[in-house]
Amino acid sequence: MELIKDHVDILFANEQEITSLHRVEDFSQILPNCDLAVVTRSDKGSVIIGRHETIEVKAEPVANVVDTTGAGDLYAAGFLYGYTRKKTLAECGRIGSIAAAEIIAQVGARPQRSLAQLLKEKKAV
């Protein structure tokens, strides 16, 4: 916790990781010890917890989940892509959700199609 408080700006974790870290039953009981805590929740979407706001982001629909390898990494990459382009936190979460949904619909952690094109198709950028 000291490392997070003193050296982390944005913390990415799934629901199980964040509740374990904070030793609570429900992630809604946490307050971030950093600027942002981004909690992924599988098909329940994600929650972005800032010092002054909490934003819930719906999961992007996926017809068939094939392999969840890389989902968290792709979510974080999409979120940071939006963040570095000054998108709102809700937009960052949506971009992360789109990237994660794309990766879990295939085998392996490398997208088989252009994520930039996918974001354009989804009108997320």
N, C-alpha and C positions, 0 to 999 in steps of 0.2 A: 504494500500500500504506500509505503514511503517513496518507493521508486516512481509509482504512478503520480503521486502528489507533486513531486519535485521535478520530474523529467518527461512526463507524457502530456501531450496536448490533446490527442484524440485516441481513445481506447476502443478497439474493436473486440467484441467477444460475443459468443453465443449465449443463450439464456442460462445454460448449465454452468458455463465458465464464470459468468458475472455473479450468479447467486453463490457459487462456491467461494469466489474471491471475497465477497462481502459477508459471507456466512449468514445469509438470509434465505428464507423460503421462496420469496417472490421478488423479482427484480425491481418492481415498482417501489420497493422500500429503500432503494439506494439513491444516494445523491452522488453525482460524479466528483471524484477528487481531481479532475482534470477539466479542461474546457468542454469536451464532448465525450460522452460514452455512447457508442453505437452498438446496440444489442440486436443480433439476428435471432429470429424465432421460427425458422423453417417455414412451414406453410401459413404461419400466423403473421408473417411479415417481419418488420423490424421496428425498433423504437430508438429514436435519437434523443438522448437526454442531455440537455445543456444546463448551464447554471441558472437560466431564467425561463426555459421552455422545454416541453417534452412533445415530440412529434411522433405520431404513429404512421407507419408506411405499410400499405397493403403489399402482400406478396404478389409478384407477377404470376399470372396463371400459367401452369405447365400442364400440357395434356398427358404426358407420360414421364415420370421421373425414372431415369435410367441409372444414374450414377451421381452421387453427391460429392464426389472428389472435386475439390477446388471451389466449391460454392462460396465458402467464406472468403477465400482469397479474391474471387471475382467480384463479390459484393464490395469488399474493401476497395478494390481497384476502381470499380465504377463510382463509388462514393467519392473517392479522392479525385477522380477525373472531374467530376462536377464541382467539387470543393475548390480545386485549383483554378476553375473557370468562373468562380464567384457566383455559382448557382445557389439558390436557397437550400436550406437543409432538407426540406421536403423533396426538392428536385434531386439532390444528391442521393437521397435514399431510394428514389424511384430508379435512378440510373443504376445504382448498385443492385436493386432487385431485378432489373432487366438483365444485367450481366449474369447474375447468379442463376436466373431461370434458364438462360440459354445454356449454361454449362451443365446443369443437372438433367437436361433433356438429351444428353449424349454420353458416350463413354469417354473418359479421360478429362484432364483439366485444361486442355488447350482448346479454345473455341475453334470450331471448324468453319465459321464464317466471320466476316468482318463485324466486330461489335460497333464500330463507328457507323456502318451502314444500318445495322439493327436499330441503333438509337435514333437515327434519322427516320426510319420507318415508323417507329413508335412515337415520333415527335417529342423526344425527350431531350433534344439538344437544339 
